[in-house]
Amino acid sequence: GSANVSYDHVRQVVPLPPGHYRLTAWAKTADITTNEGPRLAVDGLNADSLTGTRDWTPIELPFSLSEPKAVTVHIVRTPSQKFDN
């Protein structure tokens, strides 16, 4: 690419009762050469970034709510400290 972009365009708001949760997704990556790749996020909590080339890999993000709340689930990518165009 020609730019070191951030990405936060896919999101879903989910109303949840209080409790313990584990957001789970599967992802596959190919040739991500920077130190930042896509990651799951829930209201400021982030799973590890996926980089390099990986076959289908589970991603888990545990979180808890003490009261009912509408949480926002995101797929994000933050700009990289290692930009190699």
Secondary structure as a PSIPRED ss2 file (coil, helix, strand):
# PSIPRED VFORMAT (PSIPRED V4.0)

   1 G C   1.000  0.000  0.000
   2 S C   1.000  0.000  0.000
   3 A C   1.000  0.000  0.000
   4 N C   1.000  0.000  0.000
   5 V C   1.000  0.000  0.000
   6 S C   1.000  0.000  0.000
   7 Y E   0.000  0.000  1.000
   8 D E   0.000  0.000  1.000
   9 H E   0.000  0.000  1.000
  10 V E   0.000  0.000  1.000
  11 R E   0.000  0.000  1.000
  12 Q E   0.000  0.000  1.000
  13 V E   0.000  0.000  1.000
  14 V E   0.000  0.000  1.000
  15 P E   0.000  0.000  1.000
  16 L E   0.000  0.000  1.000
  17 P C   1.000  0.000  0.000
  18 P C   1.000  0.000  0.000
  19 G E   0.000  0.000  1.000
  20 H E   0.000  0.000  1.000
  21 Y E   0.000  0.000  1.000
  22 R E   0.000  0.000  1.000
  23 L E   0.000  0.000  1.000
  24 T E   0.000  0.000  1.000
  25 A E   0.000  0.000  1.000
  26 W E   0.000  0.000  1.000
  27 A E   0.000  0.000  1.000
  28 K E   0.000  0.000  1.000
  29 T E   0.000  0.000  1.000
  30 A E   0.000  0.000  1.000
  31 D E   0.000  0.000  1.000
  32 I E   0.000  0.000  1.000
  33 T C   1.000  0.000  0.000
  34 T C   1.000  0.000  0.000
  35 N C   1.000  0.000  0.000
  36 E C   1.000  0.000  0.000
  37 G C   1.000  0.000  0.000
  38 P C   1.000  0.000  0.000
  39 R E   0.000  0.000  1.000
  40 L E   0.000  0.000  1.000
  41 A E   0.000  0.000  1.000
  42 V E   0.000  0.000  1.000
  43 D C   1.000  0.000  0.000
  44 G C   1.000  0.000  0.000
  45 L E   0.000  0.000  1.000
  46 N E   0.000  0.000  1.000
  47 A C   1.000  0.000  0.000
  48 D C   1.000  0.000  0.000
  49 S C   1.000  0.000  0.000
  50 L C   1.000  0.000  0.000
  51 T C   1.000  0.000  0.000
  52 G E   0.000  0.000  1.000
  53 T E   0.000  0.000  1.000
  54 R E   0.000  0.000  1.000
  55 D E   0.000  0.000  1.000
  56 W E   0.000  0.000  1.000
  57 T E   0.000  0.000  1.000
  58 P E   0.000  0.000  1.000
  59 I E   0.000  0.000  1.000
  60 E E   0.000  0.000  1.000
  61 L E   0.000  0.000  1.000
  62 P E   0.000  0.000  1.000
  63 F E   0.000  0.000  1.000
  64 S E   0.000  0.000  1.000
  65 L E   0.000  0.000  1.000
  66 S C   1.000  0.000  0.000
  67 E C   1.000  0.000  0.000
  68 P C   1.000  0.000  0.000
  69 K E   0.000  0.000  1.000
  70 A E   0.000  0.000  1.000
  71 V E   0.000  0.000  1.000
  72 T E   0.000  0.000  1.000
  73 V E   0.000  0.000  1.000
  74 H E   0.000  0.000  1.000
  75 I E   0.000  0.000  1.000
  76 V E   0.000  0.000  1.000
  77 R E   0.000  0.000  1.000
  78 T C   1.000  0.000  0.000
  79 P C   1.000  0.000  0.000
  80 S C   1.000  0.000  0.000
  81 Q C   1.000  0.000  0.000
  82 K C   1.000  0.000  0.000
  83 F C   1.000  0.000  0.000
  84 D C   1.000  0.000  0.000
  85 N C   1.000  0.000  0.000
